[in-house]
Amino acid sequence: MNNDIKNVLICGIGAVGCIYADKIKSYKRADLRVLVDEKRLFKYQNAPLIFNGQQLDFNYVLPSETSFKADLIIIATKFSGLIEARKNIKNFVKDDTIILSLLNGVTSEEILAETYGWNRLLLSYFIGHSAVRNGRNIRHDSVNTIVFGDRENSLSSDNVSRLKTFFEDAGINYKIPVDMKYSLWLKYMLNVAANQSTAILRMTFGEMLENKKFMEFAVNIMKEVQLIAKAEGVKNTDDMIEKTVEHLKTMSPDGKTSMLQDVEAGRKTEVDMFAGTIVKLGQKHNIPTPYNKIFKEMFEIIHEAQDIKNSEKSVCC
């Protein structure tokens, strides 16, 4: 049986999803569909996204579509949209579909596997410079990579081999680490420390790195993640903080974390995926997580302020 990846479905075309929707669309051997609900379909058809100055026009499908089956499904929604995405991809899944979640965090694959099984899931994440979104305009440089692998670190598994071949043919940057679980938690440590703190303090990567006190604060947050990672069975956690700090130094000085962009735009953040998850796992393993508890409460305050502001606008209009 020919199990090459040809039919691709992308769910979520925000700051990360549009990067790969644009790349795969230009790869002539792939048949791309972008999954949307009726509200987003109307929105994108009447006001298409602009990616690096070019209008994005895709072949959109609704969740009710039954004639298209995907070899690869890429989920790039916000964490708050994951449960809806899990439900909406149902009609497009077949026995050998590969499901790839590019969400930040360490729990999205488990949530998807509850419905579709681990045989279809690979661990994965996006790494690169942050895309900057202003309304329907999205700008991103060429620094982007998808890191993926089997959760059991089988470098020669069928799904890993199929995806590797597709990414090479489509010109998509990728890495397959030897220890995927360690790599996933390393990225998670960066997100928990940098996304949340920069969003609260309204700082770019450059401002963060130049501020010695900030970096001391960030390392304390990383220590909470390190303890949780070890308790969750991640191996070789001793060097995680050093590697995370090294990676932060490679970020664009003017770049902003996705969480900071959400706060500035008045959007709900992914705090449940970051501080929320760390706090829950801390309770599970009886590990104190004071920094992340404070983060969780602070973002809940921000979210309530957003709700109040939006309700006032609704009343006024």
PEGIZI-V5383 format. One record per run of one state. SS is the DSSP state (~ for helix, > for strand, _ for the rest). FROM is the first residue (numbers start at 1). TO is the last residue. Records with the same first field share a line. If there is no record, write none. Layout:
# PEGIZI-V5383
SS->FROM-TO ; FROM-TO
This chain:
# PEGIZI-V5383
_->1-6 ; 12-16 ; 27-30 ; 36-37 ; 47-49 ; 52-53 ; 56-59 ; 62-71 ; 76-78 ; 89-89 ; 93-97 ; 102-107 ; 117-117 ; 129-131 ; 135-136 ; 140-143 ; 150-157 ; 171-173 ; 176-179 ; 202-204 ; 211-211 ; 232-236 ; 249-257 ; 266-271 ; 286-289 ; 317-317
>->7-11 ; 31-35 ; 50-51 ; 54-55 ; 60-61 ; 72-75 ; 98-101 ; 121-128 ; 132-134 ; 137-139 ; 144-149 ; 174-175
~->17-26 ; 38-46 ; 79-88 ; 90-92 ; 108-116 ; 118-120 ; 158-170 ; 180-201 ; 205-210 ; 212-231 ; 237-248 ; 258-265 ; 272-285 ; 290-316
